[in-house]
Amino acid sequence: MEKYEIIIIGAGASGIMCALNTNRQVLLLEASDRVGKKILVTGNGKCNITNDHVVAACYNTPLVDRYLAQFNSNQTLQYFTQLGIFTYADEQGRRYPLSNSANSVLDLLFKALSLRRNVKIKVNARPQVVAKTPHGFTVTTEGSTYQCDKLVLATGGNSGTQYLQQLQVAYCPFRPSLMGLKTTKNKGLAGVRVSNVRVRWRHFDEVGEVLFKDDGISGIVIFNLSAHLARNNIRAGKLSLDLLAGVAEDQLLAMLKISVQHNPAYTLSEILAGLLHKSLARNLVERLGLQQKLAQDCTESDLRGLVNALKNYTVDFIGYADNQQVHTGGVDLQDLDGNLQHKQVRNLYLAGEVVNVDGVCGGYNLQWAWTSGKIVGNNL
Ligand SMILES: Cc1cc2nc3c(=O)[nH]c(=O)nc-3n(C[C@H](O)[C@H](O)[C@H](O)COP(=O)(O)OP(=O)(O)OC[C@H]3O[C@@H](n4cnc5c(N)ncnc54)[C@H](O)[C@@H]3O)c2cc1C
């Protein structure tokens, strides 16, 4: 039986970071045929590495603060600089490599990994059974069983549940998060983008661009909303969108009145066309049953109805799209110590999405992967 000091299961962002930050003898087991594959698709292929404004409020738990204090976005950028990865920030503080290429990030992480003599990588290796022994753990893949003193689970969201169960580690069920929402048919709206939409749901209140699809809505603000829905396990309901977040209701009413007064022969869709995308204007007027009305026949109540429909555009969401970026759920931070070691199952460490930490869009999830991987690596 081969013996290692450390076995890391999962060579994604957190597993790689962990392996790069320990001097112990490591076996890194990766189920797919290549390490770090998911990094390639992050940030639309550009890899949004982190964000200049990482705070606990961007995550599902304030407990994350304790860990971010150990390795924050500045330290991440310094670390990446040493690996030869230089970055720029966009206006929202999202950090991307200057190469604008997730490929280059993975290439340099992989290069650093391949120079580490203490790290042995096995791809196409998916352990079937992990077990606690009096002196550590055994990890059994098809054909081999390995022994180790310390085990790191870095399998990402929803992939490591079998190991958690085998080790009798409690976890919150994994649920997809950061994705578009499925809605009832958005007649005639596929492809329409509306910027400056205010989306409110319970304590969630954010303004951003919404992209309408044939049977769904998407965009960063919707992804961020989906994180809150997923954390609360809300799978259907009514959403109210303010399609003109920058314009107050009375201002809007005054604008409509001016347009109606000067353009009596316009249809109401034409009146609205100066305010929002024409497909959405048509859709809104149809919803109110006012498509036959001309501006000259419009009553005060019709105009107030339009204002209300613009400021409270309702959408029936009926599920999640299947383009999730992360999972909510996993092993709670309160069951882990400051080094991300499990409090009951000693010498078991967890990093990345397998921990119950999920952030909104903008580089926060990779930051958690780097932070958690670094902390575990440093403390093995
Ligand atoms: C399309 C997309 C875009 C994204 N863009 C961004 C972004 O721009 N910025 C950002 O911050 N976050 C982004 N994310 C989220 C980010 O990729 C994840 O939060 C991050 O990769 C999590 O790191 P991890 O190490 O926990 O898991 P992963 O990166 O998922 O790595 C887990 C690894 O474990 C391996 N594995 C799983 N099960 C086993 C097993 N049984 N045995 C062996 N190996 C196993 C997997 O193959 C994988 O390589 C994006 C995600 C997606 C899907």
The ligand as an SDF file (V2000), in Angstrom:
LIG
                    3D

 53 58  0  0  0  0  0  0  0  0999 V2000
  -19.0970   28.5450  -15.7560 C   0  0  0  0  0  0  0  0  0  0  0  0
  -18.4830   28.9590  -14.4350 C   0  0  0  0  0  0  0  0  0  0  0  0
  -17.8850   30.1910  -14.3290 C   0  0  0  0  0  0  0  0  0  0  0  0
  -17.3460   30.6010  -13.1120 C   0  0  0  0  0  0  0  0  0  0  0  0
  -16.7180   31.8050  -13.0550 N   0  0  0  0  0  0  0  0  0  0  0  0
  -16.1920   32.2240  -11.8870 C   0  0  0  0  0  0  0  0  0  0  0  0
  -15.4630   33.4270  -11.8160 C   0  0  0  0  0  0  0  0  0  0  0  0
  -15.2060   34.0750  -12.8360 O   0  0  0  0  0  0  0  0  0  0  0  0
  -15.0080   33.8350  -10.6010 N   0  0  0  0  0  0  0  0  0  0  0  0
  -15.2290   33.1020   -9.4630 C   0  0  0  0  0  0  0  0  0  0  0  0
  -14.8360   33.5380   -8.3780 O   0  0  0  0  0  0  0  0  0  0  0  0
  -15.8450   31.9180   -9.5060 N   0  0  0  0  0  0  0  0  0  0  0  0
  -16.3190   31.4570  -10.6900 C   0  0  0  0  0  0  0  0  0  0  0  0
  -16.9250   30.2330  -10.7530 N   0  0  0  0  0  0  0  0  0  0  0  0
  -16.9680   29.4080   -9.5230 C   0  0  0  0  0  0  0  0  0  0  0  0
  -15.5930   28.7420   -9.2880 C   0  0  0  0  0  0  0  0  0  0  0  0
  -15.1830   28.0810  -10.4620 O   0  0  0  0  0  0  0  0  0  0  0  0
  -15.6870   27.7610   -8.1310 C   0  0  0  0  0  0  0  0  0  0  0  0
  -16.1770   28.4330   -6.9930 O   0  0  0  0  0  0  0  0  0  0  0  0
  -14.3320   27.1520   -7.8100 C   0  0  0  0  0  0  0  0  0  0  0  0
  -13.8000   26.5080   -8.9500 O   0  0  0  0  0  0  0  0  0  0  0  0
  -14.4460   26.1740   -6.6670 C   0  0  0  0  0  0  0  0  0  0  0  0
  -13.2000   25.6030   -6.4330 O   0  0  0  0  0  0  0  0  0  0  0  0
  -13.0880   24.1570   -5.7830 P   0  0  0  0  0  0  0  0  0  0  0  0
  -11.6520   23.8340   -5.7340 O   0  0  0  0  0  0  0  0  0  0  0  0
  -13.8800   24.0780   -4.5560 O   0  0  0  0  0  0  0  0  0  0  0  0
  -13.8600   23.1950   -6.7920 O   0  0  0  0  0  0  0  0  0  0  0  0
  -13.5690   22.8820   -8.3120 P   0  0  0  0  0  0  0  0  0  0  0  0
  -12.8370   23.9740   -8.9710 O   0  0  0  0  0  0  0  0  0  0  0  0
  -14.8900   22.4640   -8.8570 O   0  0  0  0  0  0  0  0  0  0  0  0
  -12.5900   21.6210   -8.2590 O   0  0  0  0  0  0  0  0  0  0  0  0
  -12.9670   20.3870   -7.7490 C   0  0  0  0  0  0  0  0  0  0  0  0
  -12.1120   19.3500   -8.4380 C   0  0  0  0  0  0  0  0  0  0  0  0
  -12.3500   18.0900   -7.8160 O   0  0  0  0  0  0  0  0  0  0  0  0
  -12.4840   17.0970   -8.8160 C   0  0  0  0  0  0  0  0  0  0  0  0
  -13.3090   16.0580   -8.2390 N   0  0  0  0  0  0  0  0  0  0  0  0
  -14.6290   16.0810   -7.9590 C   0  0  0  0  0  0  0  0  0  0  0  0
  -15.0110   14.9170   -7.4180 N   0  0  0  0  0  0  0  0  0  0  0  0
  -13.8990   14.1440   -7.3550 C   0  0  0  0  0  0  0  0  0  0  0  0
  -13.6600   12.8300   -6.8950 C   0  0  0  0  0  0  0  0  0  0  0  0
  -14.6460   12.0800   -6.4130 N   0  0  0  0  0  0  0  0  0  0  0  0
  -12.4060   12.3370   -6.9700 N   0  0  0  0  0  0  0  0  0  0  0  0
  -11.3820   13.0880   -7.4750 C   0  0  0  0  0  0  0  0  0  0  0  0
  -11.5800   14.3440   -7.9320 N   0  0  0  0  0  0  0  0  0  0  0  0
  -12.8110   14.8580   -7.8700 C   0  0  0  0  0  0  0  0  0  0  0  0
  -13.1600   17.8350   -9.9600 C   0  0  0  0  0  0  0  0  0  0  0  0
  -12.9630   17.1670  -11.1800 O   0  0  0  0  0  0  0  0  0  0  0  0
  -12.4610   19.1830   -9.9050 C   0  0  0  0  0  0  0  0  0  0  0  0
  -11.2840   19.2120  -10.6560 O   0  0  0  0  0  0  0  0  0  0  0  0
  -17.4310   29.7720  -11.9740 C   0  0  0  0  0  0  0  0  0  0  0  0
  -17.9980   28.5060  -12.0980 C   0  0  0  0  0  0  0  0  0  0  0  0
  -18.5120   28.0970  -13.3130 C   0  0  0  0  0  0  0  0  0  0  0  0
  -19.1280   26.7100  -13.4350 C   0  0  0  0  0  0  0  0  0  0  0  0
  1  2  1  0
  2  3  1  0
  2 52  2  0
  3  4  2  0
  4  5  1  0
  4 50  1  0
  5  6  2  0
  6  7  1  0
  6 13  1  0
  7  8  2  0
  7  9  1  0
  9 10  1  0
 10 11  2  0
 10 12  1  0
 12 13  2  0
 13 14  1  0
 14 15  1  0
 14 50  1  0
 15 16  1  0
 16 17  1  0
 16 18  1  0
 18 19  1  0
 18 20  1  0
 20 21  1  0
 20 22  1  0
 22 23  1  0
 23 24  1  0
 24 25  2  0
 24 26  1  0
 24 27  1  0
 27 28  1  0
 28 29  2  0
 28 30  1  0
 28 31  1  0
 31 32  1  0
 32 33  1  0
 33 34  1  0
 33 48  1  0
 34 35  1  0
 35 36  1  0
 35 46  1  0
 36 37  1  0
 36 45  1  0
 37 38  2  0
 38 39  1  0
 39 40  1  0
 39 45  2  0
 40 41  1  0
 40 42  2  0
 42 43  1  0
 43 44  2  0
 44 45  1  0
 46 47  1  0
 46 48  1  0
 48 49  1  0
 50 51  2  0
 51 52  1  0
 52 53  1  0
M  END
$$$$
